[in-house]
Amino acid sequence: MKLNLDKNLINLNGSPFNEKLSDILANILAMSTVGKPAKMMTWAVNLTNDGEIEIDDNEADFISELIENSPNIANIAKAQIINEIEKLKK
C-alpha cells in the first residue's frame, strides 16, 4: 500500500504549516536508531523526493510505533501521520 504524506501539517485552527508530513516522517526515519538502516534511509529519501512510500501492514505498524516513541516530534504531527497510516489499513 502507498503511504502518501505529501500534505502540509495542519495547526489546531485548521490552517496549514509550511512543513510537509512527508518531511517530518523522513526526518524521524533518518534520525532513528532502530529498524533496518538501509530500508529506513530508502524510505526517508523516497518521502523527501516523492512524498510517499510503499509499505505493508507490518511496516505500517512499525512506523506507527516508531512515531509514537519519537520524543522530539510534537503530538500534533504524530497524530496526523498516524491518522494517515490508519486510513490505509482500513
C-alpha positions as CSV (number, residue, x, y, z in Angstrom):
1,M,0.0,0.0,0.0
2,K,1.2,3.5,-0.7
3,L,1.5,5.9,2.2
4,N,1.3,9.3,0.7
5,L,2.2,12.1,3.1
6,D,2.7,14.8,0.5
7,K,0.5,17.2,2.5
8,N,1.1,20.0,4.9
9,L,1.0,19.7,8.7
10,I,-2.3,21.4,9.9
11,N,-2.4,23.5,13.0
12,L,-5.2,23.4,15.6
13,N,-7.1,26.1,13.7
14,G,-7.1,24.0,10.5
15,S,-4.5,26.2,8.8
16,P,-1.5,24.6,7.1
17,F,2.0,25.0,8.4
18,N,4.8,25.2,5.8
19,E,6.2,21.7,6.8
20,K,5.0,18.6,5.0
21,L,4.1,15.4,6.8
22,S,6.4,13.5,4.4
23,D,9.4,15.6,5.6
24,I,8.6,15.1,9.2
25,L,8.4,11.3,8.8
26,A,11.6,11.3,6.6
27,N,13.5,13.1,9.4
28,I,12.1,10.6,12.0
29,L,13.3,7.7,9.9
30,A,16.7,9.2,9.1
31,M,17.5,10.0,12.7
32,S,16.1,6.8,14.2
33,T,18.4,4.3,15.8
34,V,16.1,1.3,15.4
35,G,14.9,-0.6,12.3
36,K,16.9,-1.7,9.3
37,P,19.1,1.2,8.3
38,A,19.1,0.7,4.6
39,K,15.3,0.4,4.5
40,M,14.8,3.4,6.8
41,M,17.1,5.6,4.7
42,T,15.4,4.4,1.4
43,W,12.0,5.4,2.9
44,A,13.4,8.7,4.1
45,V,14.8,9.6,0.6
46,N,11.6,8.5,-1.1
47,L,9.5,10.6,1.3
48,T,11.7,13.6,0.7
49,N,11.7,13.2,-3.1
50,D,8.2,11.7,-3.8
51,G,6.2,12.4,-0.7
52,E,5.2,8.7,-0.4
53,I,6.5,5.2,0.3
54,E,5.3,1.7,-0.4
55,I,4.7,-0.3,2.9
56,D,2.9,-3.4,4.1
57,D,0.8,-3.8,7.2
58,N,3.7,-4.9,9.4
59,E,5.7,-1.9,8.3
60,A,2.8,0.4,8.9
61,D,2.6,-0.9,12.5
62,F,6.4,-0.4,12.9
63,I,6.3,3.1,11.6
64,S,3.3,4.0,13.8
65,E,5.1,2.7,16.9
66,L,8.3,4.5,15.9
67,I,6.4,7.8,15.6
68,E,4.6,7.3,18.9
69,N,8.0,6.7,20.6
70,S,9.8,9.6,19.0
71,P,10.5,12.1,21.8
72,N,11.4,15.1,19.6
73,I,8.2,15.2,17.5
74,A,5.2,17.2,18.6
75,N,1.9,15.3,19.2
76,I,0.2,17.4,16.5
77,A,2.5,15.9,13.9
78,K,2.4,12.4,15.3
79,A,-1.3,12.3,15.3
80,Q,-1.7,13.4,11.7
81,I,0.9,11.0,10.4
82,I,-0.5,8.1,12.4
83,N,-4.0,9.0,11.2
84,E,-2.8,8.8,7.5
85,I,-1.3,5.3,8.3
86,E,-4.6,4.1,9.9
87,K,-6.6,5.3,6.9
88,L,-4.5,2.9,4.7
89,K,-5.2,-0.1,7.0
90,K,-9.0,0.2,6.7
